[in-house]
Structures are given as structure tokens and as C-alpha cells.
């Protein structure tokens, strides 16, 4: 176990056994991430001082969203790659740096838990349910 009391529920699944958190996270892998998974983790482990927070990000260039995949998705939607990556209300591409800043902000907010920070530039279609 890490020596830091700030834990993301997903990093401690192998140590927690039966719980609402384990069930909800396992279900989220199949059905898609929802705020309920974070809240279930907080309910199970909040009394132990473990905070459960998450970041909901969309369209981040990564090992999953590769340049080839971006090209494929933009062509399927009939837009340029730039328009696909900036296709949010702010009209700005979301970067890995933006997501890292959200995780850092949560780590520094020592009394914040059961929070999901959205970093997507305002993409209503990707909003949590």
C-alpha cells in the first residue's frame, strides 16, 4: 500500500476485497465511467481517510487516441483533424498537461473527496451520467 493517504480507488482495488467500490468500478469498466463509482469508493473508504476523486477527460492524444485514430474519427465525421480535436464549446484542444493539472489540483485539495473533475473543453456528449 502507498504511504500517501490520498488514493484513487482504481489503484487500491487489489487490496480492498468486497465493497461497493469494487463492484461499481468493475461495472464501470463494462458500462462506462459514472460519478457513482467515485462516490461508492468514498462511502467505503472515507472513514479511513482515503479520498476518492476522478478526472473525466475527453479527446486526449495518447496511446489510445493515436494520430491514426484521430484521422479515422475526423474523416468519419467529415471534419478536419484540428476541428475534431477542438470540437468542444471552448474550441480548444485538451492536452495531457490539462489532465495532469486536474489530478494535481485534486491531490492538493486535501479536504476534497467524491469529486469528478471534467477536463473536456465543454463536450456535452461526453458529460458524466
C-alpha positions as a Markdown table, in Angstrom:
| # | Residue | x | y | z |
|---|---|---|---|---|
| 1 | Unk | 0.0 | 0.0 | 0.0 |
| 2 | Unk | 1.2 | 3.5 | -0.7 |
| 3 | Unk | 2.3 | 5.7 | 2.2 |
| 4 | Unk | 0.2 | 8.6 | 0.9 |
| 5 | Unk | -3.4 | 8.7 | 2.3 |
| 6 | Unk | -4.6 | 10.2 | -1.0 |
| 7 | Unk | -5.7 | 7.2 | -3.1 |
| 8 | Unk | -7.5 | 6.8 | -6.3 |
| 9 | Unk | -10.0 | 4.0 | -5.9 |
| 10 | Unk | -8.7 | 2.3 | -9.0 |
| 11 | Unk | -5.1 | 1.9 | -7.6 |
| 12 | Unk | -6.3 | 0.1 | -4.5 |
| 13 | Unk | -8.7 | -2.4 | -5.9 |
| 14 | Unk | -6.4 | -5.3 | -5.3 |
| 15 | Unk | -6.3 | -4.5 | -1.6 |
| 16 | Unk | -10.0 | -3.8 | -0.8 |
| 17 | Unk | -11.9 | -7.0 | -1.2 |
| 18 | Unk | -15.7 | -7.0 | -1.3 |
| 19 | Unk | -17.2 | -3.5 | -1.3 |
| 20 | Unk | -19.5 | -1.1 | -3.2 |
| 21 | Unk | -16.3 | 0.4 | -4.7 |
| 22 | Unk | -15.1 | -2.8 | -6.2 |
| 23 | Unk | -18.5 | -3.6 | -7.6 |
| 24 | Unk | -19.0 | -0.1 | -9.0 |
| 25 | Unk | -15.6 | 0.1 | -10.6 |
| 26 | Unk | -15.9 | -3.3 | -12.2 |
| 27 | Unk | -19.2 | -2.3 | -13.6 |
| 28 | Unk | -17.8 | 1.0 | -14.9 |
| 29 | Unk | -15.3 | -0.9 | -16.9 |
| 30 | Unk | -18.1 | -2.6 | -18.8 |
| 31 | Unk | -20.7 | 0.2 | -18.8 |
| 32 | Unk | -18.7 | 3.4 | -18.8 |
| 33 | Unk | -17.4 | 5.7 | -16.0 |
| 34 | Unk | -20.0 | 7.5 | -13.9 |
| 35 | Unk | -19.9 | 9.6 | -10.8 |
| 36 | Unk | -21.4 | 6.8 | -8.7 |
| 37 | Unk | -18.1 | 4.8 | -8.8 |
| 38 | Unk | -16.2 | 7.6 | -7.1 |
| 39 | Unk | -19.0 | 8.1 | -4.6 |
| 40 | Unk | -19.1 | 4.4 | -3.8 |
| 41 | Unk | -15.3 | 4.4 | -3.2 |
| 42 | Unk | -15.7 | 7.4 | -0.8 |
| 43 | Unk | -18.5 | 5.7 | 1.1 |
| 44 | Unk | -16.4 | 2.6 | 1.6 |
| 45 | Unk | -13.1 | 4.2 | 2.5 |
| 46 | Unk | -13.8 | 7.8 | 3.6 |
| 47 | Unk | -13.9 | 6.9 | 7.2 |
| 48 | Unk | -10.3 | 5.6 | 6.9 |
| 49 | Unk | -9.2 | 9.0 | 5.5 |
| 50 | Unk | -8.9 | 7.7 | 1.9 |
| 51 | Unk | -10.1 | 10.3 | -0.6 |
| 52 | Unk | -11.7 | 9.1 | -3.9 |
| 53 | Unk | -11.6 | 11.5 | -6.8 |
| 54 | Unk | -11.5 | 11.2 | -10.5 |
| 55 | Unk | -10.9 | 13.0 | -13.7 |
| 56 | Unk | -13.2 | 12.8 | -16.7 |
| 57 | Unk | -11.3 | 13.8 | -19.8 |
| 58 | Unk | -12.2 | 13.6 | -23.4 |
| 59 | Unk | -10.1 | 13.5 | -26.7 |
| 60 | Unk | -6.6 | 13.5 | -25.3 |
| 61 | Unk | -3.8 | 12.5 | -27.6 |
| 62 | Unk | -2.4 | 9.3 | -26.1 |
| 63 | Unk | -1.7 | 5.7 | -26.6 |
| 64 | Unk | -5.4 | 5.2 | -27.1 |
| 65 | Unk | -6.2 | 8.2 | -29.1 |
| 66 | Unk | -3.4 | 8.0 | -31.7 |
| 67 | Unk | -2.8 | 10.2 | -34.7 |
| 68 | Unk | -4.2 | 7.4 | -36.9 |
| 69 | Unk | -7.3 | 7.1 | -34.8 |
| 70 | Unk | -7.8 | 10.9 | -34.8 |
| 71 | Unk | -7.5 | 10.8 | -38.6 |
| 72 | Unk | -10.1 | 8.0 | -38.8 |
| 73 | Unk | -12.6 | 9.7 | -36.5 |
| 74 | Unk | -12.3 | 13.1 | -38.1 |
| 75 | Unk | -12.8 | 11.6 | -41.6 |
| 76 | Unk | -15.9 | 9.6 | -40.3 |
| 77 | Unk | -17.3 | 12.9 | -39.0 |
| 78 | Unk | -16.4 | 14.9 | -42.1 |
| 79 | Unk | -14.2 | 17.4 | -40.3 |
| 80 | Unk | -10.5 | 18.2 | -40.2 |
| 81 | Unk | -8.3 | 16.6 | -37.5 |
| 82 | Unk | -7.9 | 20.0 | -35.9 |
| 83 | Unk | -11.7 | 20.6 | -35.8 |
| 84 | Unk | -12.1 | 17.1 | -34.4 |
| 85 | Unk | -9.6 | 17.8 | -31.5 |
| 86 | Unk | -11.1 | 21.2 | -30.8 |
| 87 | Unk | -14.7 | 20.1 | -31.2 |
| 88 | Unk | -15.9 | 21.4 | -27.8 |
| 89 | Unk | -17.6 | 24.5 | -26.5 |
| 90 | Unk | -14.3 | 26.3 | -25.8 |
| 91 | Unk | -12.9 | 25.4 | -29.2 |
| 92 | Unk | -9.6 | 24.3 | -27.7 |
| 93 | Unk | -7.7 | 21.0 | -27.8 |
| 94 | Unk | -7.4 | 19.3 | -24.4 |
| 95 | Unk | -3.9 | 18.1 | -23.6 |
| 96 | Unk | -2.3 | 15.6 | -21.3 |
| 97 | Unk | -1.0 | 18.7 | -19.4 |
| 98 | Unk | -4.5 | 19.9 | -18.8 |
| 99 | Unk | -5.5 | 16.5 | -17.4 |
| 100 | Unk | -2.3 | 16.3 | -15.2 |
| 101 | Unk | -3.2 | 19.8 | -13.8 |
| 102 | Unk | -6.7 | 18.4 | -12.8 |
| 103 | Unk | -5.1 | 15.4 | -11.0 |
| 104 | Unk | -2.6 | 17.7 | -9.2 |
| 105 | Unk | -5.4 | 20.1 | -8.1 |
| 106 | Unk | -7.3 | 17.1 | -6.6 |
| 107 | Unk | -4.2 | 15.8 | -4.9 |
| 108 | Unk | -3.6 | 19.2 | -3.3 |
| 109 | Unk | -7.2 | 19.7 | -2.2 |
| 110 | Unk | -6.8 | 17.7 | 1.0 |
| 111 | Unk | -10.4 | 18.0 | 2.0 |
| 112 | Unk | -12.0 | 17.3 | -1.3 |
| 113 | Unk | -13.4 | 13.8 | -2.0 |
| 114 | Unk | -16.1 | 12.1 | -4.1 |
| 115 | Unk | -15.3 | 14.7 | -6.8 |
| 116 | Unk | -15.1 | 14.2 | -10.5 |
| 117 | Unk | -13.3 | 17.0 | -12.4 |
| 118 | Unk | -14.3 | 17.2 | -16.0 |
| 119 | Unk | -11.5 | 18.3 | -18.4 |
| 120 | Unk | -13.0 | 18.3 | -21.9 |
| 121 | Unk | -13.4 | 21.8 | -23.1 |
| 122 | Unk | -17.1 | 21.6 | -22.7 |
| 123 | Unk | -18.1 | 18.4 | -24.6 |
| 124 | Unk | -21.8 | 17.8 | -23.6 |
| 125 | Unk | -21.9 | 14.5 | -25.4 |
| 126 | Unk | -19.1 | 13.2 | -23.1 |
| 127 | Unk | -20.7 | 14.5 | -19.9 |
| 128 | Unk | -21.0 | 12.1 | -17.0 |
| 129 | Unk | -24.3 | 10.5 | -16.4 |
